[in-house]
Amino acid sequence: MNEQNSLSPLADTSKKEIKLTSRKKWLWLGIVVAIINPVFAGLILGLAFLTEPEMKKEAKIILAVAIIWGAIYSYLVSWLTSQGYLPAY
C-alpha cells in the first residue's frame, strides 16, 4: 500500500491562491460594511484587503471611509446625547 497518496490536507504541498473575481464588487461591499459598522468590520475588512497586492487602492478607500464615518458617528452620538435625543448611560 502506498501511503503517500493519501487525501490528507497535510500531505498537499501545492499552494492555493484565492482570486477575487470583481474588484469593483468587493470595493462596494467593503464601503457598505465600513458604513454599517465602521469600527470593527470596516477596519478589519480594509486591513484584509490591504494584504492583497492587487487591492491596495480599494483597501485605502475602505479604510478612509471607515475612519471618517467612525469619527462622524462618534460626534453624532455625543451630540444627540447632549441634546437629549439619546439616553445618557
N, C-alpha and C positions, 0 to 999 in steps of 0.2 A: 504494500500500500504506500502510496506517495502522499505524505502529509504536508508537503509544501504547496500543494494546490488547494488548500482549504479556503473556505469562504469567509474567513475571519477578517474583520476590518483592520486588525493589527498587521496582517500579512500584506495588505495592499500598500504598495510603495509608490503608486502613481500619485501625482499632485493633482488635486481637483481645484478648479477655479470657478467661482461664481461670476457669471456675466449678467449684468442688468440690461434688459432689452431696450428700454426707452429712458434716456436721461431726463427728458422733459417731464415725463410722468413722475419719476422719483423726485424731481425738484419740486413739483407742485404738491406732491404728497408730503414732503418734508416741510414745506411752508405751512400747509394746513395743520400738521401736527405741532409745529412751533407756535402757531396762533392759539390752538386749543389748550396746550399745556406747555408754556414756554420754558419753565424752569427745568423740568426733568426730561420730558420726551423730546422737546425741540433741541436741547443741548446734546442729549445722547445721540439722537439721530444725526445731528450736524457733525459731531465728533466721529461717528461711524463712517459717514460719507467722506470725512477728511482723510481717512486712512486709505481710501481708494484713489489711486493716482489719476484716474480719468474723471473723477467727480470733485476735484478740489474747488472749482469755481462754484458749483452748486452747494457744496458744504459751507463755503464762506457766506453765501446768500442766506442759507437756512440759519446759520449761527447768528448773523446780523439781525434777521427777523426775530429770532428767539430772544436775543438780548434786548432789542429795542421794545418789543411787545411786553417783555417781562418788566422793564422799567415803567412803561406806561401803565400796565396793570397794577403794579405796586403803588404808584402815585394815585391812580384812580380809586383803589380800595381805601387808601388812607384818607383821601379827600371825601369820599362818600361816608366813611365812618365819622369824620369830624363834622359833617353836615347833618348827621343823624339818620341817614338813609340806610345804613348798615349798623347792626348792633356791635357795640364795643365789648370785647371779651376781657 
